[in-house]
């Protein structure tokens, strides 16, 4: 694999042991994937933040890197933590979990990483440009960047994304290459689609079929306006589709005919693409719904809720009194915007909570005594039983 003089110096350890180890990870992955060289990345996004997932070994790994002087070379953001850093006590998180989670955040801060604590980095300061190379690890964000924005990132692991952040490099392989971005499947959707839940059920079904392929969607039934742009309804629906595709399968890129930026490129849909037909969503809804007599909590915000979603929730609950607990999870910066507009106060007046920095998938919900969740997110419904031991619908 070809390395530049600067990359060779990092690999030798000229800039210290932490950077040497990070470059060793990047180079080893490049050799595994058959990369000819490395590509400079404009931004990194690191998962592996919740202490629930990291545990003590993960914390010590991060602390060692920070103690050795590891510092990021490109702008880098963090995935959600295991709790809301400001209101963890009120939400029932234990003091010991909070202490350990704080140490995780401290280690990342020492490396120069911005504590955005969101799975939607594109909403809080870095909305990638078409063709921009990234090293992102959150699966729904990877799907969003590749599919809706035309940026280029593989689905990095937590350590590989951190190594890319420290070196500013990632292997030129996979979705960084033109040939890997061509569709492997043509998915013809013949049933009507209207809601976020519909797009989530569709994503669940297609993810199971195509696994780590690149689906090209052709919508033949009634479908809402899917025009893209920050805060648009179409973008909200399609990011839910992408999150579900990544959860039930390992889809990091999809195309939508006439909508997504690369869908019209010559050769993007090869004649040999396998054809998949979706006639209805019943199987998807059945798989994502547990039989529940009651619901302990309704959770919205997986991926993290946008300002437009918070405004709509506030409108719907205004003057109401909720009978089940409601958590709307979002980025801290988005929560602050919503608070300034009165949306947080409206939701809290109805008995709900707007929770920042975390989501139900990575929070220690087992400490909260929850047994059954309702959600608008196929991703959350898919992961809740396995990650948190709770039923979902």
N, C-alpha and C positions, 0 to 999 in steps of 0.2 A: 504494500500500500504506500502510495506516495505521500510524503509529509513535507510541509514547508520548513524552512530553517527555524521559524518561530515555534512550530509544532514539535520539531525535533528537540528544541531546547526545553520545552515543557516536559517532554517525555524523559529527558535525561535528569530532570530534577533541578534545573538551573534556578527555578523560581520557588523551590521548596518542595517538601515531601507531599503536601496535600495536593498541589497542582500536578505533581508527577503521578500520584495515584489516580487522580481524575482522568488524566490523559491516558493512562494505562487502560482504564475502563473503556474509554471512547475508542481507542485503537483496537482493543480486543474485540469489541462489538463489531467494529468495521471489518475485521478479518473474518469473523463468524458470518457476517452478511455478504461478504464478497465485495465490499466497497473498494473502489480504486483510489479514493482520496477522501478527505473530510470537507465539509461545507461549513462556512461561518453562519451562525444563527443570529437573528436579530433580537430574539426574546426567548426566555425559558420559563416554564411553569412546572413547579415541583409538587408532586403528590407525596404521600407518606408524611402526613402532618398530625393526624389524630393519634393521640397516645393510645387510644383503644386498638388501633391497628399496628402501631410501632412497637409498643411494649418497651421494657427496660433495655433490651438489646439494641433496638433501633435508636432510642435516645442516646445511649452511650456511643453508638456509631457517629451520630451527628455531633455530639460534644467533642469527640476526638478530632474530627475534621476542623471544627471551629477553633479548638485549642492549637492546632498546627498552623493556623493563619489562613485557612481557606477563605477566599473572597471571590464573589462572582464577577465575571468580566462583561456580562451583558445584563440588561434589565431582566429581573426575575421575580415572579410572583408565586404565592403559595396557594395550595388547595385548602379546602375547609379543615378546620381543627375539630376537636371532639366536643367543643362547647362554645357558647357565646362568652367572649372574654369579659364582657361588662355585666352580664346578669346571670352568671352560672349558678349562683346560690338560689336565686328565685326560681330557677328552672329545675332544681333538684339534683344538681351534679355534686358529687362528694368533694370534700376539701382535698383529699389525697389525689383524686384524679385531676383536679384543677391545678394542684401544685406540679404534678408531673407534666401536664400539658403546657404549663407556663415555661418549664425548662426546655421543652421542645421548641417553643417559639423563640426563646432566648438564643438557642443555638443557631437557628436560621437567621435571626437578626444579626448575630455576630458575623455571619458570612455575607451580609449586605443584601439580604433578600427582603423584598417589601412584604409586610404582613397583611396582604389583601384578604387572605383566607376565604377564597371563593373559587368555585368550579367554573365561573364565568369571567375569566380574565379579560375577555374581549369587551366587557361592559364597564370595566373600571380602569381605563387608562391605556390599554394597548389593544386596539382593533387592527389586526394584521392586514397588510395589503396583499393583493393578488401576487403570487409568485414569491412572497417573502418566506424565507426558511426559518423554522422555529424548532424548538425542542420542548414539546408539551407532553404532559403525562396524564392529565385528566381525560378520560375517554370521551365524555360528551363535548369537551372543549376542542379536542383533536378533531372530532367529527365536524364541529361547527366551523373551525378554521379552514380545514381542507375543503369541505363541501360548499359552504355558503359564502366563503370569502375567497376561495382559490389560493389560500396560503399553502405551505408545504411542511408537514410534520408527520413523522411516524408516531405511533402510540408508545411513547417512552415509558420505561419503568421509573420508579422514584429515584433510585441510585443513578440511572443513566441520564435522567433529566438534570439531576444535580451535577453530575460530571460535565454535562454540556454547558451548564450555567457557569461553572468554574473555568472551563477552557474556552468557551465561546465557539465550540465546534461540535458537530455530530457527524456520523458516517453518511456519506452521500450514497444512500441506499433506499430501497423501498419507495415510499411516496415522495421522496425528494427527486425521483426520476420520472420522466415523462411516461415511460412505458408502463410503470406500475399504476398509473392513474387512469388507465383505460378500463372500461366496464368489463366485468366478468359475467354479469347477469343482466338480462333485460326483464324488469319486473312490470308486468301490465296489471294495473289495479282497476278492476271493473266495478267495484262497489262504491257507493257514495262515501265521502269523508266530510266531516263537519267540525269536529271538536278536537281539542288536544288529546283527549282519551282515544279517539279514533286513530290519530296519527301514531300514538304510542302503541296501540294494539297492532297496527300495521308493522311498525318497526320491530316489535317482538316476533311476529310471524316471519318476517323477511330475514331478520338476523339469524334465526334458527336455521333457515334454509341455506343462506349464502355463507355463513360462518365468517371468515375473514376476507370475503370477496369484496368487489366493488359493484354494488347494484346501480342500475340506471332505471329510474322510475318513469313510467308513462302512465299518467292518470287518465283513464277512459270514462270514469263516472263523474258525477257532480263533485266539485272540489272548490273550496273557498279561494279567494284571491291569495296567491302565494308570493306576491311581490316582496322583494327583499329590501332591507334597509334597517338602520337602528330603530328598535322599538316597534317595527311593523308587525301586524298580525301574522303575516306569512312567515316572518322570521321566527316568531314564537312557536308556530305549529311545526316548522321544520326542525327546529333545535330539539323539540320533544321527540320527533321521529328519529333523529340522529342519536339521541341518548339511548333510546330503546334498541336501536340497531346495534349499538356498541355493548349493551348489557347482555342481550340474549345471544349475540354472536360476538364478533370482534371487528365489526365494520368501522373503519377509520375514515372512509371516504365514500360518498354516494353522489349521484347526479340526478337532477330532476329536469326532465325535458322542458325546454323553454323557460327555465327559472334560474338554475344555478350557473355560475359563471363559466364553467368548463363544459357544460352539457352540449353546446353547439360546436365544439371544436372538431375538426376533421379527424376521423379515426377513433373518437372517444368511445363509440359503440361498435365494436367489431362484429362482423357477421357471425362469428363463432360464439358470441355471447349466449350462455344458456338462458332459455326462456322460462320465466316463472309467472304463473297467473294467480292473482289473489281475487277470488270471487266474493268473499265475505270475511268479516272479522270475528265471527263467533268463536273460533278456536282460540284466538288471541285473548279475547275477553274472558273466556272460561279459564285459561291458564293463569291469568293475572288476578283472578278473584277467588279468594278463600270464602267458604261458607261462614258467614258471621251473623250472630244474633244481635250484636251491639258493637259500637265503635268507641274506643277510649279516646282517640284523637284523630283529627283530620290534619294532614300535613300537605302543604303546598310549597313548592320551591326546590324541585330536583329535576333539572338544574335550577340554580338559584333564581328566585323570582326577579323579574325586571320591574322597573318603575311603573310601566304600564299595567302589569299584572297587579301590583300593589294598589294602584288607583282603582282598578276594577273590583278587587276584593273589598276595598273600603266602601265603594259605592253599594255593593251587594249587601253588606252587613250593617250599613248605616241605620240606626234606630232599632236594630234587632238585638236579641239576647241569645247567644249561642248555647246550645244544650250539650255539646261535646267540646272538648278542648280543641283549639285551633292553633297550630304553629305555621307561620309563613316564614320560611328561611330565605335569607338573601345576603348579599354582600354588605359589609358595614357602610361603604360609601353610598350604596343605593338606599339603605335604611335611613341614613342621614338626610338624603334628598326627600324621601317619602315623609319623614317626620316634619321637615320644613313646610311641606305642602298640606299637612294635616291628615295624611293617610294613616300613619301609625296610630295617632290618637283615636281615629274612627274605629280602627280594628280593635284596639285595646278597650274602647268603651263598650264594644259588643261582647267582650270576654276573651278575645283572641290575643295572641302574642306575635310580634314581629321579631324574629330571632336572627341575629347576624353571626357570621364567622363559622357556622357549622351547618350540618344537615342531618336528617334522620338516619342516613346510611352510615355515617361515621360517628355519630353521637352515642354515648353509652346508654341507650334507651332501656337496656335491661335494668339499670339502676332506678328507672322511673316507674317501674311496675306496670308498664303498658303490655297489653295482650293483643290488641287489634287496632289497626290503623286503616283509615281511608285516605286515598291520595288520588290526585289527577295525573300522577307520573307513573308511566309504565316501568321506568328504571327503578323507582322506589319500591313499587309493588313486586318487582322481580327480586330485589336484593333484601327486602325486609325480613323474610323468613330465614334466609341463610345467614345474614350478617347480624341480625338482632333477635332472632327467635320469636318474632311476632307475626301474626297473620295480617294480611293486607287485602284490600279490595280497591 
